[in-house]
Amino acid sequence: MGIIRATLFIVGTCIGAGFVSGAELVRFFGAGGFFLPVIVSSLAFYFLLVFALLLGKKYGGYESATNTLFKRFAPAVRILIALFSFIPCAGFIAGFDALLPNYKPLLSIVGLLSVSLFVGRGMKGVGILNAVLVPALIAFLFAFGDCAVAFRALMPVSAAGFWGGVVYAGMNAFLALPVLMDAGREMKRPCFSAALAACFIGACALFVLGAVAREGQGAIESEMPFLFVMRGNVLFYVAAALAIATSLCSSLYPLFSLCERLAEKKKAAKYAARSLVLLAAFAFSRLGLAGIVVYFYPILGIIGLFFSVFCVFHEYLFEEHDEEIHACRKKTKQKRRAHHKVELKHLPAVDDKITKPRL
């Protein structure tokens, strides 16, 4: 995967409905003094991205990396991460409904079924969708955002804004972990791609927050602040739909992967499991976009931070560095721990006579 394609892949994975609508950004960064918190969040997000991509490159993907990090608990951890993916997945589906409430739930059903076709093709399908849609999404945010207001919003800076930015970075990295690790396996220069992606995401956040802050309290208190700014502009609906589609792809990916492993390559069971996943996510999305963002996303952010800290400590502080030596030692230990088999043909060789003295 080349640098440009990898950058678009990462951006599409992390920018979703809550981002483009401004709901996530206002919730985590606030509407004043957000410039420095966004910069800090982008730096934290960069390091978390690099860590996830390098783990995937080192161990050969998400499944192998979790097997190494969590040993016998790896299957349970993968199931837990897949279950947590229901929350953003439901949020993205609810985002479809929030775009056009009068057509609810038609748009969410069509969007969910369309995205599932790409996710069904694995990493290739996710990559194609991001490569096609993300450039248009970035162009839209740069064109209709307001960077001038963002630069003026240096002060006052609150501790809550910094903490919210770090939690936001942890949440996005945690939710994108399966896709990032599998993508890192194929990336040529993951560090450079992660840096570009973090810069684009931080810049887009500043443009959106700047436009919301310019409009004032009416936009800040709106369920979808950036929609309030756009005043019903049809381009907003197109951009939001693109963002929902790309992020919904990455949220469905670990769920579909889990279905495939549980089905053991049986097509009927695999499709039945995927259908149950789609129905469950759709049912959960009935809570609404605002309810999911306000009550569930901060919990995911805290869990993501703790999960990332554990992985970093395990990889760099408690990991055996001389892998070849340790591997040989383990193999030798395994080979020599068993007894040799004793058969009847070996018994005649045993001399059990009492020794007699010679003259």
N, C-alpha and C positions, 0 to 999 in steps of 0.2 A: 504494500500500500504506500503510494507516494506521499510527499509532504502535504500538498494541497488537498488531496482527497482525504488524508488522515485528519487534517485540520477541520475540514467541513464535517467529517464524521463526528468528531468530538463536539463541535458546536451544536450540531443537530441533536445530539444525544442529550445535551444539557439545557438547551433553550426550549421551553415548553409553553403551554397555554398560560400558566401563572406568571411566567416571565414576560411574555409579550403583552398580556393584559395589564401588567404592572401590579397585580394583586400580591404576588410573592415578594416583589422588590420593596413595596411599601411596607409589607408586614415585617420583613427582616431588617431593612435599612432605615425605615422612617422616611419622612418627607423633608427633613432639613439637616444640614451638616452631614450629608451622605457621601461626599466625594472621597474623603480619606478612608472610611469604612469599605467602600467599594474597591479601592486600591488594595487594601489589606486582604479583603476577601479574594481578590483575583490572585494575589501571591499565594495564599493558602491553597486555593483551588489548583494552581499550577503544580505545587509540590505533591498534592494528592493525586493529580492526574499522572504525573511522571512516575510516582510510586506504583500506581495500578498498572500502567502500561509496561513498566520494566519487569514487574512480577509476571505479567502474562508472557513477556518475551523470554524471560529466564526459564520459566517452568513449562511453557508450551500451552498456555491458555488457562481459562478460569477453573476448570475441573482439576487439572493437575496442580495448580497453585493452591487451591483450597485443600487438596489432599496432603500437600506438603506442610501447610501451615497448621492444619487442625487434626491431622492424623485420623484416628478412628471416629472423630466427631465431624469429619468433613461432610458426610451426607446430610446430617442434621443441620449443619450450618447452611448448606445450599438450599435446603427446604425452607429454612427460616428466612433467608434472603429473598427467595421466590415469593413467600407469603407477604413480606413487606412490600413487594412490588405491586401488590393489589392497590395500595393506597395512592401512589402517583398515577397508576393506570386508571383508577376510578376518577381521579382529579382531571385527567386529560379528557376522559369521556364526558364528564360534567362540563368541561370547557366548551365542547361542541354545543351542548344544550344552551350554555350561557350566551353564545354568539347570536343565536337566533331563537329566542324563547318561544316565539309563535309557532315554530316548526318542531318543537320538542315532542318526542325524542327521535324524530326522523333523521336529523343530521348526525346525531351520535351513533345511531345504528349503522348508517351508511359509512361513516368514517371508521368505525370499529371494524367492520367487515373488510373494508378496502385495505386498511393497514395490516390486518391479519394475513392477507395474501402475500405481502412483502415479507413479513416476519416468518411465514412458513418456509421461505427460501433460505433462512439462516442469515449468516453474516453478510452474504452477498446481497440479499434483498435489502437489508438495513443500510448497507453502504450505498447502493444505487439510489434509494430514496433520499438520503442525506445529500449526496452529491448533486442531485437535481434541484432540490427545494431550498437548501440553506443559502446559496448566493442571493436568491431573490428575497429571502427573509432578512438578511443582513442589510441589503440595499434599502429595504423599506424602513427599518429602524433608524438607519443613518439619515434618511431623507426626511422623516417626519418627527424625529426626536429633537431635543434641544440641548446641545452640548454647552452653550453659553451659560445657561442657568446652572448646569451641573458644576461648572468651574467656580461660579460665585458661591456655591453652597459649601464652602469650606468650614464655616463656623455657624452655630456652635456644634461641636462634636460630642456625642454622648457615649458612655461606655456601652450602653445597650446597642448602639449602632455597630460598634466593633464586634461585640459578642454575636449579634445577629448575623453579621457578615461571615464570621468564621463558621457558625452553625450552618449557614446557607451553603457554604463551600463543602462542608462535611456531608450535608444531605445529598447534594448533587453527585459528589464522588461516590458515595455509598450506593445510591440507587443505580448509577451507571456502571458499577463495578464489574458485573458479569460481561457486559458488552465491551468495556474497556480492556479487560484482561484478554479476551479472545481477539480483539482488534490489535492489541500490542504484539501478539505473536507474529503478525504479518507486517508491522510497521518498520520502515527502514531507519527513520530518525525520530523516535517517539518524543525525545526531549524538546526538539525544535517545534514539532507539531503541537505539543502541549502548550508551549510558550505562545505560539500564534493564537491558539484557541482561547487561552486565558485572556489575552489582550482583546480579542474580538468580543468575548462575552462581557468583560469589564466595560468596554467602550459602549456596547449596546445597553448595558444596565444604566450607565451614566446618561445616555441619550433619553431613555424612557423616563427615568426619575426626574431629569431636568424638565421634560415636558409636563409631567404631572405636577411638579412643584410650581411651575409657571402658572398653571390654571388655578391653583389654590385649593381651599378646603373642600369644595364640591367634588373635585377629582379625587382627592385623597380619601374621602369617605365613601367613594363609589365602589361597588363590587368589582368592577373592571375599570380601574383608573385611566388606563390609556385609551379605552373605548370612549370614555367621557371626553378626553382631549380631542379625539378624532371626530367627535360629533356625528357619528354614523357614516363616516367615509367608507365606501365599499372596499377600499384597499386594505383597511384594517381587518375586515372579516377574512379576506384572502390570506393575509399574513398570519393571522391567528390560527387559521385552519392549517396552514403549512407547519407552523410551530407545534401544534397539537399532534399532527401526523408523525413528525420526526421523533418527538419524545415518546409518544405512545408506542412507537416501534421498539425503542430501547427498553421500555417497561414490560412489554409483552415478551421480549426475547427470553429472559430467564424462566418465565412461566411456561412458554412453549418448549424450552429445552428440558425442563423438569418433566413435562408430559411425555416427551419422547423417551427419556430414560426410564420412566415408570412403565411405559407401554411395551418396552423391550422389542422395538421394531415391528410391532403388530399395527398395521395401518388402521384397522377399525378402532382399536383401543386408543391409538394416538389421537385420531380425530374426535373421538368421544370425549377424551380428557380435555382437548383444546376447546371444545364447545362448552364444557362445564366451566372452564376458566373464563371464557368470554361472558357467559351468563352471570357468573359471580361478580366479575368486575363491573358489568353493567348495573347489576342490582345495587352494588355498593356506591356507584356514582350518583344514585338518587339522593344522597345527602347534600349534593350541591357543591359547586366550586368553592364558595366562600367558607363553608363549614369544614371542608377537607383541608384547605390551606391553613386556616386559623388553628384548628385543633389537632391535626395529625402531622402536618409537615414539621413543626418544631420538634416533635418526638423523634421523627426520623432523622432530623439533623443531629440531635444529641447521640442517638444510637450510632449514626455514621461516624461521628468524631471518635467515640470510644472504640469502635471497630477498627478505624484507621490507626489509632494509637497502638492498639494491640498488635496489628500486623507489622507496624514499623518496629516496635520493640522486639518482636519475635524474629524478624528478618535480620536486623542489624545488631542486636545485643545478645540474643540467645541462640543464634544459629551457628552451626558448626561450619567454619570457614574452609578447612582443609577437606573438601568434599571427597577427593579421590582417596585420601588416606583413610577417612572414616568409612567410606564405602568398602574398601578392601578389608578393613578390620571387621566390619559387620559380616561380610561374606565368610571370612575365615572363622569367625565365631560360630556362624550357623553350620558350617561344614563340620567342625570338630566337636559339636555338642552331643552328637549321637554315638551310641555304642556300636561296635562292629557286630555283625550277625555271626552267631556261633552255630555251626552245623555239625552233623554227626561225623563227617569226614575229618573234622579238626580234632576229634577226641583221641584217636590213636597216637597222636603226636605228643600227648601229655605223658611225661615220665613220672609215675607215682611210686617207683621202687625206692626202698630205703638204701642209702649209700652204705657199702661195706668196706671196711679197711683192707688194704692190700698188704701183703707180706713186706 
